Amino acid sequence: MINKIDSTTHENIEIVENNIKLINPKAVIIHADSPIIIDSPEDIKGKKVLVVEDGPTLTHGEMKYGAGIVAARQYGAHEIVDPRPYASGSIKKTFEKYPHIGTLLPAMGYSKTQMKELEKTINDTPCDLVVVATPIDLGRLLKINKPYKRVRYELKEKETLGLKYIIESRILKSLKRKEK
């Protein structure tokens, strides 16, 4: 699966395809996009937003931004609010260790202490709206004292006969072999 093809060049996709074919010439290649999904995106327009992203993606994955920033920019946020002056506990240390994170708030873990520190940082940061772009819905785990919007990705395969077809056909072939 070559994902997020809408965010790169045709040349880069060809490089990945050629590398796949070198390793496994019989590999089936599926192309896909991962558009962002957000309910009522118009609520972002003109707002001062705090963007919470998946921490490990920003730190160990060395990404400069994720779906939250994409959504904030795409839907017209007035400002991305800097949470660093309001960072609590281990979050403050994360900003010191990974300064490239900038104005994104990293959700670094889900222990009780980490969740309390994240909740405090969110609630202490002055903003109109929190844009949450983490794998889990933080609004279900934290008491956020301001409105928030959850951003997530959806996989959109380009091929008609995509991953589901491949999996189902392989299972059927396997079952037929067992029957013999």
C-alpha positions in Angstrom: 0.0 0.0 0.0 1.4 3.4 -1.0 -0.5 5.9 1.0 -0.9 9.7 1.0 -0.2 9.8 -2.7 -2.0 13.1 -2.9 0.8 14.7 -0.8 3.8 13.8 -3.0 5.0 13.9 -6.6 4.5 11.3 -9.3 8.3 10.8 -9.4 8.4 9.9 -5.7 5.6 7.4 -6.1 7.5 5.8 -9.0 10.6 5.5 -6.8 8.5 3.6 -4.1 6.9 1.4 -6.8 10.3 0.5 -8.3 11.7 -0.4 -4.8 8.7 -2.6 -4.1 9.1 -4.4 -7.5 12.8 -4.9 -6.7 12.0 -6.6 -3.4 8.9 -8.5 -4.6 8.1 -8.4 -8.3 4.8 -10.2 -7.6 3.6 -7.7 -5.0 0.2 -6.1 -5.6 0.5 -2.4 -5.3 -2.5 -0.4 -4.0 -2.4 3.4 -4.1 -4.4 5.4 -1.6 -5.0 8.9 -0.1 -5.7 9.7 3.5 -8.0 12.7 3.5 -8.7 14.3 6.9 -12.2 13.9 8.4 -13.7 16.5 10.8 -17.2 17.2 11.8 -18.4 20.8 11.2 -15.0 22.0 9.9 -16.6 25.5 9.4 -16.3 25.9 13.2 -12.5 26.4 12.8 -12.7 29.4 10.6 -11.4 32.6 12.3 -10.7 30.9 15.6 -7.6 30.8 17.8 -6.9 27.1 17.9 -4.8 24.8 20.0 -3.6 21.8 18.0 -3.0 18.5 19.8 -1.1 16.0 17.7 0.1 12.4 18.3 3.3 12.9 20.2 5.4 10.0 19.0 4.7 11.0 15.4 6.2 14.5 16.1 9.1 13.3 18.2 10.4 9.9 17.1 8.7 10.2 13.7 10.2 13.6 13.2 7.1 15.0 11.5 6.8 18.8 11.7 3.0 18.6 11.7 0.1 16.3 11.3 -3.6 16.2 10.5 -4.5 18.8 13.1 -2.4 21.5 11.5 -3.6 20.5 8.1 -7.2 20.9 9.2 -6.6 24.2 11.0 -5.0 25.7 7.9 -7.4 24.2 5.5 -10.4 25.4 7.3 -9.2 28.9 8.1 -8.0 29.1 11.7 -7.0 32.6 12.5 -4.1 31.5 14.7 -2.4 28.4 16.0 -1.9 29.1 19.8 1.5 28.3 21.3 1.0 25.9 24.3 4.6 26.0 25.4 4.1 28.8 28.1 1.3 26.6 29.6 3.0 23.2 29.4 2.9 21.0 32.4 5.3 18.4 33.7 6.6 15.9 31.2 5.0 17.9 28.3 7.4 20.8 29.2 10.3 18.4 29.1 9.1 17.1 25.7 9.2 20.6 24.3 12.8 21.0 25.6 13.9 17.7 24.1 12.2 18.2 20.8 12.2 22.0 20.0 11.1 21.4 16.4 7.6 20.6 17.6 7.0 24.3 17.8 3.4 25.3 18.5 1.9 21.8 18.4 0.9 20.2 21.7 2.2 16.6 21.7 0.0 13.9 23.4 2.9 11.8 24.6 1.3 9.0 26.5 -1.8 7.7 28.2 -0.7 7.0 31.8 -2.7 8.7 34.5 0.0 11.3 35.1 0.5 12.1 31.4 -3.2 12.5 30.9 -3.5 14.9 33.8 -0.5 17.0 32.5 -2.1 17.0 29.0 -5.5 18.0 30.4 -3.9 20.8 32.5 -1.9 22.1 29.5 -5.0 22.1 27.3 -7.2 23.8 29.9 -4.5 26.4 30.7 -3.9 27.4 27.1 -6.0 30.4 26.0 -7.8 29.5 22.8 -11.2 29.4 21.2 -11.1 25.8 20.1 -9.0 22.7 20.5 -8.2 20.6 17.4 -7.5 17.1 18.5 -5.6 14.9 16.0 -4.7 11.9 18.0 -5.4 8.2 17.4 -7.9 8.2 20.3 -10.6 10.7 21.1 -9.0 12.7 24.0 -12.4 14.3 24.6 -13.6 11.0 26.0 -10.7 10.7 28.4 -10.1 14.3 29.5 -12.2 17.1 30.9 -11.5 19.8 28.3 -12.9 23.1 29.4 -13.4 24.5 25.9 -14.9 23.3 22.6 -12.9 20.8 20.6 -13.0 19.1 17.2 -11.6 15.7 16.5 -9.6 15.2 13.3 -8.8 11.8 11.9 -7.8 10.2 8.6 -9.8 8.0 6.3 -8.2 5.5 3.9 -9.3 6.1 0.3 -8.0 3.4 -2.1 -7.6 4.4 -5.7 -7.9 1.0 -7.2 -11.4 -0.6 -7.6 -10.0 -4.0 -6.6 -8.2 -2.9 -3.5 -7.1 -4.3 -0.2 -10.5 -5.9 0.7 -10.6 -7.7 -2.6 -7.0 -9.0 -2.2 -7.6 -10.3 1.3 -10.9 -11.9 0.4 -9.5 -13.6 -2.8 -6.4 -14.9 -0.8 -8.7 -16.3 1.9 -10.9 -18.0 -0.8 -7.8 -19.5 -2.5 -6.5 -20.7 0.9 -9.9 -22.3 1.7 -10.1 -24.0 -1.7 -6.6 -25.5 -1.2 -7.6 -26.8 2.2 -10.7 -28.5 0.6 -8.5 -30.4 -1.8 
